[in-house]
Amino acid sequence: MRLPLSVILLLFFCTTTYSQNKLRSPEYDSVVKFRLLSNDPKRSLDNQIRFAKKAVTFSERLKIDSVIIKSNQIYSGLCIYTGKFDEFRRVNFKNLRLSIKANDSLALAIANHNLGWYHHRSRTQNDSAYYYYSKAYKISEQLQLDSRQVEILINISEIQKLEKDYIGSEESAIKAIKLSENLPKTDYNLESLWLLYTRIGDGAVTLKMFDKAIEYHEKAYDMAKKMNDGFLLQLSSENNIAYVYKEKGDVTTALTIYEGILNQKLLFDLDPNFYALVLDNVAYARFLNGNADYNSLEKMFERAYRISDSLDDAINKLNVSIDLSKFYKGQGKRDQALRYAEESYQLAGEISSNDILLEAMIILSELKGGEEGSAYLKEHIRLSDSLLANERRIRNKFARIEFETDQLELEKERIATEKMWWIISSIVLLLTSLLLYIIITQRNKNNELKFKRDQQEANEEIYNLMLSQQDKVDGARAEEKKRISQELHDGVLGRLFGTRLSLDSYNFNEGKEAVQVRAKYIAELKNIENDIRKISHDLNADFVSGSGFMDILSELIDKQTQAYQLEYQFDFTDDINWETISNKTKINIYRMVQESLHNIYKHAKAKHVKISIELKKAVIWLSITDDGVGFDLNKSKKGIGLKNINSRVHELDGTVEFQSVIDNGTTILIKIPYTT
């Protein structure tokens, strides 16, 4: 039954007060202390992690979701710096569940964002990353968290670019740029704008929209110029612009820009990776522009290759390798061209650079010729077709993920509406339940009064039975005494007196006849002895009447099951002679049945009860079985009802066994010695 509204409000108030008290507890003070220690940059990373774990442990002891979520966020952030990425995922997935439970939208957005980053970092689980990023974006949009939306859109745009969804990548980037206009022009936000403009420019190059690509790379360049520390980003934008001119076919302009970058002082010291990239670009642009100083160009290529190799920069090394292959091929140096083409083929496969992999296949097919060259050409066709199909599939997949995310939002709105109606319905139902509670309580009180009245009547019948049995016993004893007195007076004493006189008269006679007469009277004395023994045996027998006990027990069961609204089945055997059983035994049996029915009514929630009494090998078996909810025997052995039954069975030198299974009923089996 539902609790009254006043009780619900009281419980809510108590719960709120309890949580507030916990926030003023020593445990919460420990949480705050360990959080501060975990954020102290002066401490080692291992110590910061250790303190963060302690903050989580104390938070979990408090059992307050918001406190646990905050401590988990700090701990998961430190997991990134120690490379514990699986632990990072586990903690944020836990925060995801806690945020939903606590209805904390901000925490939910952070957890989804972090899980998106976890899948994004591998660059191989882009669909999962996109799913979590999309959910994080929707929540951040609702909360109007512009800076978080920009971060998420940058990542979504990158995923779309990686999966060749260039239109989608551009749309996400433009959306992020519009949001960035509302943010302060800090170096961090300007760098985000540089990245977004660069991404749009890269996508435009892929789509052969060269003028648009130059426009967006120039905007990226402007963002880098506004930064306090944007020099390398400016050079990177210049390199991107030069690449667009090279792809456009204007190699001369591209070479001028490349050489301008390469002539920057300290470029190698600032970023040797970028220096190697520009050095390769200058060498290849000069080659395309007709520079015939192959020895000088070869040295530039080889230096770029050595720098990339020493820095273990696989991407730069791949770019230099493919350019070297084309450089040697252009000179007709087949062996060198083949060597670098094969290296490009291997490196591109390892880092999943499909564009260069396709380019390497074409070069290998031309250099090797024959069946082997044909095999590379076929592989190129298969990969191209596969990539095209995958691009279409990815675009559809991202659209489906967005649709499913929108559907989730709609589902949340529907659930919120249902929740509101559920609350209204609950209030109505609560009031109805309150009225029903009053009616049912009153009815139960009436039934209880009726039961007590019936029980009192049953007790009176038992008392009357006891009095009746005692009267019968007393009457039987009086009659028996009277009968024995008459038999002694009229029979035994008279015969003794006659025999004595006869023996006296023959006391002095001798002879055969006298001996025969005395033998006759001695035999008579033996008969009198047997009569006395019979009378003595009758005196030693205890008469107790037990007629009608099954009728009384049947009436008890019938009345109690009616009062308790139970169906019953009562089976008993005629093998038991209740007249020979003591009143003490019958009264205890009566009480145990009465107690068991009362326990079934109070605790079992049963609908049917079966009672049977039978005789097995001089033992009375009393069995009481219900179809109720059962109980845990280990937890209920100290109940008053069970103690009473145990006490009565012990008084009769019997045994009792309780058998119960949760949700599967209870059986009480009582065994009492049958003595006649």
C-alpha positions in Angstrom: 0.0 0.0 0.0 1.3 3.5 -0.8 2.4 5.7 2.0 0.4 8.8 3.0 1.6 12.1 1.4 2.6 13.4 4.8 4.9 10.4 5.3 6.5 10.8 1.9 7.2 14.5 2.6 8.7 13.6 5.9 10.9 11.0 4.3 12.0 13.5 1.7 12.8 16.1 4.4 14.7 13.5 6.4 16.7 12.4 3.4 17.6 16.0 2.4 18.6 16.7 6.0 20.6 13.5 6.1 22.6 14.5 2.9 23.2 18.0 4.3 24.5 16.5 7.5 26.9 14.2 5.5 28.3 17.3 3.7 29.3 18.6 7.2 30.8 15.3 8.2 34.5 14.4 8.7 34.3 12.1 5.6 33.4 15.0 3.4 36.2 17.1 4.9 38.5 14.2 3.9 37.1 14.3 0.4 37.8 18.1 0.1 41.3 17.7 1.5 42.3 14.8 -0.9 40.9 16.7 -3.9 43.1 19.7 -3.1 46.1 17.5 -2.7 45.4 15.7 -6.0 45.3 19.1 -7.7 48.6 20.3 -6.3 51.0 20.6 -9.2 54.0 20.6 -6.8 53.4 17.0 -6.0 54.5 14.1 -8.1 52.0 12.6 -10.5 51.9 9.3 -8.6 51.0 11.2 -5.4 48.3 13.2 -7.2 46.8 9.9 -8.4 47.0 8.4 -4.9 45.2 11.4 -3.3 42.6 11.4 -6.1 41.8 7.7 -5.4 41.4 8.5 -1.7 39.0 11.3 -2.6 37.0 8.8 -4.6 37.0 6.2 -1.7 35.7 8.7 0.8 33.2 10.0 -1.7 31.8 6.5 -2.2 31.4 6.1 1.6 29.2 9.2 1.7 27.0 7.7 -1.0 26.1 11.1 -2.4 26.1 10.9 -6.2 27.2 14.5 -6.9 30.2 14.2 -4.6 31.2 10.9 -6.2 30.9 12.4 -9.7 33.1 15.3 -8.9 35.9 13.1 -7.4 35.7 10.7 -10.4 36.1 13.7 -12.8 39.3 14.7 -11.0 40.6 11.1 -10.9 39.8 10.4 -14.5 41.6 13.6 -15.6 44.8 12.4 -13.9 44.4 8.9 -15.6 45.1 10.6 -19.0 48.5 11.8 -17.8 49.5 8.4 -16.6 48.3 6.6 -19.7 45.6 4.7 -17.8 43.1 5.0 -20.6 41.0 1.9 -19.8 40.6 3.2 -16.2 39.7 6.6 -17.7 36.9 4.9 -19.7 35.7 2.9 -16.7 35.4 5.9 -14.4 33.6 8.0 -17.0 31.2 5.2 -17.8 30.4 5.0 -14.1 29.9 8.8 -14.1 27.6 8.4 -17.0 25.3 6.1 -15.0 25.5 8.3 -11.9 24.7 11.5 -13.9 21.6 9.9 -15.3 20.5 8.7 -11.9 21.2 12.2 -10.3 19.7 14.0 -13.4 22.9 16.1 -13.6 23.0 17.4 -17.2 26.4 19.1 -16.9 28.0 15.9 -15.5 26.3 13.9 -18.2 27.7 16.2 -20.9 31.2 15.9 -19.4 31.0 12.1 -19.2 29.8 11.8 -22.8 32.5 14.2 -24.0 35.2 12.2 -22.2 33.9 8.9 -23.5 33.9 10.4 -27.0 37.5 11.5 -26.5 38.4 7.9 -25.3 37.2 6.4 -28.6 38.5 9.2 -30.7 42.1 9.0 -29.5 42.6 5.6 -31.2 41.3 7.0 -34.5 39.8 3.5 -35.1 36.5 3.8 -33.2 35.2 6.9 -34.9 31.5 5.7 -34.9 31.5 5.3 -31.1 33.4 8.6 -30.6 30.8 10.3 -32.9 28.0 8.8 -30.9 29.2 10.1 -27.5 30.3 13.5 -28.9 26.8 13.9 -30.4 25.1 13.3 -27.1 27.5 15.6 -25.3 26.9 18.3 -27.9 23.1 18.1 -27.6 23.3 18.5 -23.8 25.9 21.3 -24.0 23.6 23.1 -26.5 20.7 22.9 -24.1 22.8 24.2 -21.3 24.2 27.0 -23.7 27.8 26.0 -23.0 29.4 27.7 -26.0 33.0 26.8 -25.3 32.3 23.1 -24.7 30.2 23.1 -27.9 33.1 24.5 -29.8 35.5 21.8 -28.4 33.1 19.0 -29.3 32.4 20.3 -32.8 36.1 20.5 -33.5 36.4 16.8 -32.7 33.3 15.9 -34.6 34.6 17.9 -37.6 37.9 15.9 -37.4 36.1 12.6 -37.3 34.0 13.5 -40.3 37.2 14.6 -42.2 38.9 11.3 -41.3 35.9 9.4 -42.6 35.9 11.5 -45.9 32.6 13.2 -45.0 34.0 16.6 -46.1 30.7 18.4 -46.4 29.7 17.3 -42.9 33.1 18.3 -41.6 32.8 21.7 -43.1 29.2 22.2 -41.6 30.5 21.2 -38.2 33.4 23.6 -38.4 31.3 26.5 -39.6 28.9 25.9 -36.7 31.8 26.0 -34.3 33.2 29.2 -35.9 29.8 30.9 -35.3 29.8 29.9 -31.7 33.5 31.0 -31.3 32.5 34.6 -32.2 30.7 34.9 -28.8 33.9 33.7 -26.9 36.7 36.0 -25.6 39.6 36.3 -28.1 42.1 34.4 -26.0 45.0 32.5 -27.5 43.2 29.3 -26.8 40.0 30.4 -28.6 42.0 31.9 -31.5 43.9 28.6 -31.9 40.5 26.8 -32.1 39.5 29.2 -34.9 42.8 28.6 -36.7 42.2 24.9 -36.5 38.6 25.2 -37.8 39.5 27.5 -40.7 42.4 25.1 -41.6 40.1 22.1 -41.5 37.7 23.8 -43.9 40.6 24.7 -46.2 41.9 21.1 -46.2 38.4 19.8 -47.1 38.1 22.3 -49.9 41.4 21.1 -51.4 40.2 17.5 -51.4 37.0 18.7 -53.2 39.2 20.6 -55.7 37.8 23.9 -54.6 41.2 25.6 -54.6 40.1 29.3 -54.4 37.9 28.5 -51.4 40.7 26.6 -49.8 43.1 29.5 -50.2 40.5 31.9 -48.7 40.1 29.7 -45.5 43.8 29.1 -45.1 44.3 32.9 -45.2 41.7 33.3 -42.5 43.5 30.7 -40.5 46.7 32.7 -41.0 45.0 35.9 -39.7 43.9 34.1 -36.5 47.5 32.9 -36.0 48.8 36.5 -36.4 46.4 37.7 -33.6 47.9 35.2 -31.2 50.7 36.1 -28.8 52.5 32.8 -29.6 51.2 32.0 -33.1 54.4 32.2 -35.2 54.6 28.4 -36.0 50.9 28.4 -36.8 51.4 31.3 -39.3 54.2 29.3 -41.0 51.9 26.2 -41.0 49.2 28.2 -42.7 51.7 29.5 -45.3 52.7 25.9 -46.0 49.0 24.9 -46.4 48.5 27.8 -48.9 51.6 26.8 -50.9 50.2 23.2 -51.0 47.0 24.5 -52.5 48.9 26.4 -55.2 50.9 23.3 -56.0 47.7 21.2 -56.3 46.2 23.9 -58.4 49.1 23.7 -60.8 50.8 27.0 -59.9 54.1 25.4 -58.8 56.0 28.7 -59.1 53.9 30.5 -56.5 54.0 27.4 -54.3 57.8 27.2 -54.5 58.1 30.9 -53.6 56.0 30.4 -50.5 57.8 27.2 -49.5 61.2 28.8 -49.8 60.1 31.8 -47.8 59.1 29.4 -45.0 62.4 27.5 -45.2 64.4 30.7 -45.0 63.0 31.5 -41.6 65.7 31.6 -39.0 65.6 29.1 -36.1 62.9 27.0 -37.9 64.8 23.8 -37.3 65.2 24.6 -33.6 61.6 25.6 -33.2 60.1 22.5 -34.8 62.4 20.0 -36.6 59.4 17.9 -37.8 57.9 20.9 -39.6 61.4 21.9 -41.0 61.7 18.4 -42.5 58.2 18.7 -44.0 59.0 22.1 -45.6 62.4 20.9 -46.8 60.7 18.0 -48.6 58.1 20.4 -50.1 60.8 22.8 -51.4 62.8 19.9 -53.0 59.8 18.4 -54.7 58.4 21.8 -55.8 61.8 22.6 -57.4 61.8 19.3 -59.1 58.3 19.9 -60.5 59.4 23.4 -61.5 62.1 22.0 -63.7 65.2 22.4 -61.5 67.8 20.0 -63.0 70.3 20.1 -60.1 69.3 16.6 -59.1 72.3 16.1 -56.7 71.3 19.1 -54.7 67.6 18.1 -54.7 68.6 14.5 -53.7 70.6 15.8 -50.7 67.5 17.9 -49.6 65.3 14.8 -49.9 67.7 12.6 -48.0 68.1 15.2 -45.2 64.4 15.5 -44.8 64.2 11.7 -44.8 66.9 11.4 -42.1 65.3 14.0 -39.8 61.9 12.3 -40.1 63.4 8.9 -39.4 65.5 10.1 -36.4 62.4 11.7 -34.9 60.3 8.6 -35.7 57.8 10.8 -37.5 56.0 8.2 -39.7 53.8 10.8 -41.5 56.7 13.0 -42.6 58.8 9.9 -43.5 55.9 8.7 -45.7 55.6 12.1 -47.5 59.3 12.2 -48.2 59.4 8.5 -49.3 56.6 9.0 -51.9 58.2 12.2 -53.2 61.6 10.4 -53.5 59.9 7.6 -55.4 58.4 10.1 -57.9 61.7 12.0 -58.0 63.7 8.9 -59.0 61.0 7.7 -61.3 61.1 11.1 -63.1 64.8 10.6 -63.7 64.3 7.0 -64.9 66.1 5.5 -61.9 63.8 2.5 -61.5 65.6 0.7 -58.6 65.6 3.8 -56.3 62.1 4.7 -57.3 60.9 1.1 -56.7 62.6 1.0 -53.2 60.9 4.2 -52.0 57.6 3.2 -53.6 57.6 -0.1 -51.7 58.6 1.7 -48.5 55.7 4.2 -49.1 53.3 1.3 -49.7 54.3 -0.4 -46.4 54.3 2.8 -44.3 50.9 4.0 -45.8 49.4 0.6 -44.9 50.8 0.8 -41.3 49.4 4.3 -40.6 46.2 3.9 -42.7 47.1 6.7 -45.1 44.9 5.6 -47.9 45.6 8.5 -50.3 49.3 7.9 -50.4 48.7 4.1 -50.4 46.7 4.5 -53.6 49.4 6.7 -55.1 52.1 4.1 -54.1 50.1 1.4 -55.8 49.9 3.3 -59.1 53.7 3.9 -59.0 54.4 0.2 -58.2 52.1 -0.9 -61.0 54.0 1.3 -63.5 57.4 0.3 -62.2 56.9 -3.4 -62.0 54.7 -4.0 -65.0 53.5 -7.5 -66.0 51.4 -9.6 -63.7 52.9 -8.1 -60.5 52.1 -4.6 -61.7 48.7 -5.7 -62.8 48.1 -7.0 -59.2 48.9 -3.6 -57.8 46.6 -2.0 -60.2 43.8 -4.4 -59.3 44.4 -3.7 -55.6 44.2 0.0 -56.3 40.8 -0.4 -57.9 39.5 -2.6 -55.1 40.7 -0.1 -52.4 39.3 2.8 -54.3 35.9 1.1 -54.6 36.0 0.1 -51.0 36.8 3.6 -49.9 34.0 5.1 -51.9 31.6 2.6 -50.5 32.9 3.2 -47.0 32.5 7.0 -47.4 28.9 6.6 -48.4 28.3 4.2 -45.5 30.0 6.5 -43.0 27.9 9.5 -44.1 24.8 7.4 -43.7 26.1 6.1 -40.4 26.7 9.6 -39.0 23.3 10.7 -40.2 21.8 7.7 -38.4 23.7 8.4 -35.2 22.5 12.0 -35.3 18.9 10.7 -35.9 19.2 8.2 -33.0 20.5 11.0 -30.7 17.6 13.2 -31.7 15.2 10.3 -31.1 16.8 9.9 -27.6 16.1 13.6 -26.9 12.5 13.2 -28.0 12.2 10.1 -25.9 13.5 12.0 -22.9 10.9 14.7 -23.5 8.2 12.0 -23.8 9.4 10.4 -20.6 9.4 13.8 -18.8 5.8 14.3 -19.9 4.8 10.9 -18.8 6.6 11.5 -15.5 4.5 14.7 -15.0 1.3 12.7 -15.6 2.6 9.9 -13.5 3.0 12.4 -10.6 -0.5 13.7 -11.1 -1.9 10.1 -11.3 0.1 9.2 -8.2 -1.4 12.0 -6.2 -4.9 11.0 -7.2 -4.1 7.4 -6.5 -2.5 8.4 -3.2 -5.7 10.1 -2.1 -7.8 7.1 -3.3 -5.4 4.7 -1.5 -5.7 6.8 1.7 -9.5 6.4 1.6 -9.2 2.7 0.8 -6.7 2.4 3.7 -9.2 3.8 6.1 -11.9 1.5 4.9 -9.7 -1.6 4.9 -8.3 -0.7 8.3 -11.8 -0.4 9.7 -12.8 -3.6 8.1 -9.7 -5.4 9.5 -10.5 -4.1 13.0 -14.1 -5.4 12.7 -12.7 -8.8 11.5 -10.2 -8.8 14.4 -13.0 -8.1 16.9 -15.1 -10.9 15.4 -12.1 -13.2 15.5 -11.4 -12.5 19.1 -15.1 -13.2 19.9 -14.9 -16.5 18.0 -11.7 -17.3 19.8 -13.2 -16.6 23.1 -16.1 -18.9 22.3 -13.7 -21.6 21.3 -11.8 -21.1 24.5 -15.0 -21.5 26.4 -15.8 -24.7 24.5 -12.4 -26.0 25.4 -13.0 -25.1 29.1 -16.4 -26.7 29.0 -14.8 -29.8 27.4 -12.3 -29.9 30.2 -15.0 -29.5 32.8 -17.2 -32.1 31.0 -14.3 -34.6 30.9 -13.5 -33.9 34.6 -17.2 -34.5 35.5 -17.2 -37.7 33.5 -14.0 -38.9 35.2 -15.3 -38.0 38.7 -18.7 -39.6 38.0 -17.0 -42.7 36.6 -14.7 -42.9 39.6 -17.6 -42.6 42.0 -19.6 -45.3 40.2 -16.6 -47.5 40.0 -16.0 -47.1 43.8 -19.6 -47.9 44.5 -19.4 -51.0 42.2 -16.2 -52.2 43.8 -17.6 -51.6 47.3 -20.7 -53.7 46.4 -18.5 -56.4 44.9 -16.3 -56.5 47.9 -19.2 -56.5 50.3 -21.6 -58.7 48.6 -19.2 -61.0 46.7 -15.7 -61.3 48.0 -16.4 -60.7 51.8 -19.4 -63.1 51.8 -17.5 -65.9 50.1 -14.5 -65.4 52.4 -16.8 -65.6 55.5 -18.5 -68.8 54.2 -15.2 -70.4 53.3 -13.7 -69.5 56.7 -16.6 -71.1 58.6 -16.4 -74.2 56.5 -12.7 -74.6 57.1 -13.2 -74.1 60.8 -15.8 -76.9 60.9 -13.4 -79.3 59.2 -10.3 -78.0 61.1 -10.2 -81.0 63.4 -11.5 -83.7 61.0 -9.1 -86.1 59.4 -9.3 -88.6 56.7 -9.6 -88.7 53.0 -12.9 -86.9 52.9 -11.7 -84.0 55.1 -8.7 -83.5 52.8 -10.9 -83.4 49.8 -13.2 -80.8 51.4 -10.3 -78.6 52.4 -8.9 -78.8 48.9 -12.2 -77.7 47.5 -12.3 -74.6 49.8 -8.6 -73.8 49.0 -9.6 -73.7 45.3 -12.4 -71.3 46.2 -9.9 -69.1 48.0 -7.9 -69.0 44.7 -11.0 -67.9 42.8 -11.5 -65.1 45.4 -7.9 -64.1 44.9 -8.4 -63.7 41.2 -11.5 -61.6 41.8 -9.6 -59.3 44.1 -6.8 -59.0 41.5 -9.3 -58.0 38.8 -10.9 -55.4 41.1 -7.4 -54.1 41.8 -6.6 -53.8 38.1 -9.8 -51.9 37.5 -8.9 -49.5 40.3 -5.5 -48.8 38.7 -7.0 -47.9 35.2 -7.5 -44.1 34.6 -10.6 -43.3 32.6 -10.6 -40.2 30.5 -13.3 -39.5 27.9 -12.2 -38.0 24.6 -15.3 -38.2 22.5 -16.0 -35.3 20.2 -12.5 -33.9 19.9 -12.4 -34.0 16.1 -15.7 -32.2 16.0 -14.3 -29.4 18.2 -11.1 -29.2 16.2 -13.1 -29.1 12.9 -15.2 -26.3 14.2 -12.1 -24.3 15.2 -10.6 -24.7 11.8 -13.8 -23.8 10.0 -14.4 -20.6 12.0 -10.8 -19.4 11.9 -10.4 -20.0 8.1 -13.6 -18.1 7.5 -12.4 -15.2 9.6 -9.0 -15.2 7.8 -10.6 -15.7 4.4 -8.7 -18.9 3.8 -9.6 -22.0 1.8 -8.9 -25.2 3.8 -8.7 -29.0 3.7 -8.9 -31.0 6.9 -8.0 -34.7 6.8 -7.9 -37.0 9.8 -7.8 -40.7 10.4 -10.2 -42.9 12.5 -7.2 -45.0 13.7 -6.7 -42.7 16.7 -8.8 -43.4 19.8 -9.1 -39.9 21.2 -10.9 -41.3 24.4 -7.6 -42.9 25.5 -5.5 -39.7 24.9 -5.0 -37.2 27.8 -6.7 -33.9 27.8 -3.3 -32.3 28.1 -2.3 -33.7 24.6 -5.7 -32.7 23.0 -5.6 -29.1 24.4 -2.0 -28.6 23.2 -2.9 -30.0 19.7 -5.9 -27.6 19.7 -3.7 -24.6 20.6 -1.0 -25.5 18.1 -3.5 -25.6 15.2 -5.0 -22.3 16.5 -1.6 -20.6 16.7 -0.5 -21.8 13.3 -3.7 -20.5 11.6 -3.1 -17.2 13.3 0.5 -17.0 12.1 -0.6 -17.9 8.5 -3.1 -15.0 8.7 -0.6 -12.5 10.0 2.5 -13.3 8.0 2.0 -15.8 5.2 -0.4 -14.0 2.8 -1.7 -17.4 1.9 -4.9 -18.4 0.1 -5.1 -22.1 1.0 -4.2 -24.2 4.0 -4.1 -28.0 4.4 -4.3 -29.7 7.8 -3.9 -33.4 8.3 -3.8 -35.8 11.4 -2.7 -39.4 10.9 -1.2 -42.2 12.8 2.1 -43.8 11.7 3.9 -46.4 13.8 2.4 -45.3 17.2 3.1 -41.6 16.4 0.5 -38.9 15.8 1.5 -36.8 12.7 0.0 -33.3 12.6 0.8 -31.5 9.4 -0.1 -27.9 8.6 0.8 -26.6 5.1 0.1 -23.2 3.5 0.8 -21.7 0.0 2.0 -18.4 1.3 5.1 -16.3 0.9 7.3 -18.5 3.2 10.0 -17.2 5.4 13.7 -17.4 6.2 14.1 -20.1 8.8 17.4 -18.6 10.1 15.8 -15.2 10.7 12.5 -16.3 12.1 13.4 -19.0 14.7 13.0 -16.4 17.5 9.4 -15.5 16.7 6.8 -15.8 19.5 4.5 -18.0 17.4 7.3 -20.6 16.7 8.4 -20.5 20.3 4.9 -21.3 21.5 4.6 -24.3 19.2 8.1 -25.5 20.1 7.2 -25.2 23.8 4.0 -27.2 23.5 5.6 -29.9 21.4 8.4 -30.2 24.0 5.8 -30.5 26.7 4.3 -33.6 24.9 7.8 -35.2 24.3 7.3 -34.7 20.6 9.2 -33.2 17.7 8.5 -30.3 15.3 10.0 -29.6 11.9 9.5 -26.3 10.0 9.9 -26.4 6.2 9.7 -23.1 4.3 10.9 -21.7 0.9 10.6 -18.0 0.0 7.5 -17.5 -2.2 6.7 -21.3 -2.1 4.8 -21.8 1.2 5.4 -23.3 4.6 4.9 -26.7 6.2 4.8 -27.5 10.0 5.2 -31.2 10.8 4.5 -32.2 14.4 5.1 -35.7 15.7 3.6 -36.7 19.1 3.9 -40.2 20.7 0.6 -42.1 20.7 0.2 -43.8 24.1 -3.0 -45.7 25.1 
